[in-house]
Amino acid sequence: MTKVMTTHVGSLPRTQKVVDFIFARENGEKYDADAFDKAMTQAVSDTVAKQKAAGVDIVSDGETSKISYATYVKDRYTGFDGDSPRNAPADLKKFPSFLKRLADDGGTPQYARPMCVGEVKSKGQGELEKDISNLKAAMAEHGVERGFMNAASPGVISLFLQNDHYKTREAYLAALADAMKAEYETIVASGLDLQLDCPDLALSRHMLFNDLSDDEFLKVAASHVEALNHALQDVPAEKVRVHICWGNYEGPHVCDIPMSKMFDTLMATKSRYVLFETSNPRHGHEWAVFRDRKADIPDNKVLVPGVVDTTTNFVEHPDLVAERIRRFVDIVGADRVVAGSDCGFGTFAGFGAVDPEIAYAKLGALAEGAAQVR
């Protein structure tokens, strides 16, 4: 019988020691670089050990060394400076009292989002190679066979680090695709799977493109996929995971564009694995989109539905997790389903709605639920 494998979206809670080092670097404060590297190595080892203990089959480094899943590129590529405008999601603007409560409670993370003010070029793969080395060493130490590493997509970079240099948005996307290409290829060459984080394919609809119709936005999203696929032209699709989401925050989400409209966009990505939200209350029903469009799911695609939520401290019952997984197994078969999480548990360093211990309890519930499905 086929076992349903388990994974998650990538980011995991960092320790306070790691967070302190990351923000010392972020804020330009003095810190011991050797001590920084040692702390990251140890933290990744601990993170992989916790994933294995929870029952996760395909692990990550938890994005331990990164300030966030998208804005880390400002430290590894030239061309970024100053600050980008902040765009609150449209759903939060509809409920200003809730938005104010989030801000007053420290519910919105504060970190630099510089503009693109010059040519985007890689500073070299040194930081990435440290991340890869740490993850592979931790996997060897703890006996884990399969791992993945996250990287920002051209589209999500353009969402958070906005353009003030290139003549057009399309030119900026093309430049980002060319710059990120080597990062993607370096990850895959190491033997790890590559995960592209693409919330721009859904979140940006109600964050940056509110003035467009859904059909107009789909054309924008298609241009993002085109840039991404260009960057992946020399990477085998079977090594690629793509994650789409509507924003990893607790909120009304009443402005989210539905999966039914984003389905074709997601399937057009050059990837074997597609990761998407199906646990939170706004998207839990959308498993039916995949059922109703079964004939349109390419044979080479593996579905990685989020079967645990990442914005609340409820720990899902394994029976519920199994129920969610079975819906997709019934559509494409157990060999084409991997159980995942809706989003990451540590999207921004030092910030997360879910308590770190509960995050791993959720991963444990994910694994227990998957074990029920054969």
Sequence and secondary structure as in RCSB ss.txt:
>XXXX:A:sequence
MTKVMTTHVGSLPRTQKVVDFIFARENGEKYDADAFDKAMTQAVSDTVAKQKAAGVDIVSDGETSKISYATYVKD
RYTGFDGDSPRNAPADLKKFPSFLKRLADDGGTPQYARPMCVGEVKSKGQGELEKDISNLKAAMAEHGVERGFMN
AASPGVISLFLQNDHYKTREAYLAALADAMKAEYETIVASGLDLQLDCPDLALSRHMLFNDLSDDEFLKVAASHV
EALNHALQDVPAEKVRVHICWGNYEGPHVCDIPMSKMFDTLMATKSRYVLFETSNPRHGHEWAVFRDRKADIPDN
KVLVPGVVDTTTNFVEHPDLVAERIRRFVDIVGADRVVAGSDCGFGTFAGFGAVDPEIAYAKLGALAEGAAQVR
>XXXX:A:secstr
    EE   S     HHHHHHHHHHHTT    HHHHHHHHHHHHHHHHHHHHHHT SEE  TTTT SBTTTTHHH
HBSSEES       HHHHHSHHHHHHHHHTT S      EE S   B  SHHHHHHHHHHHHHHHHHT  EEEEE
EE HHHHHHHS BSSSSSHHHHHHHHHHHHHHHHHHHHHTT EEEEE GGGTGGGGTT TTS HHHHHHHHHHHH
HHHHHHTTTS GGGEEEE  S SS S  TT   HHHHHHHHHTSS SEEEEE SSTTTGGGHHHHHHTGGGS TT
 EEEEE S SSS     HHHHHHHHHHHHHHH GGGBEEB SS S SBTTB SS HHHHHHHHHHHHHHHHT  
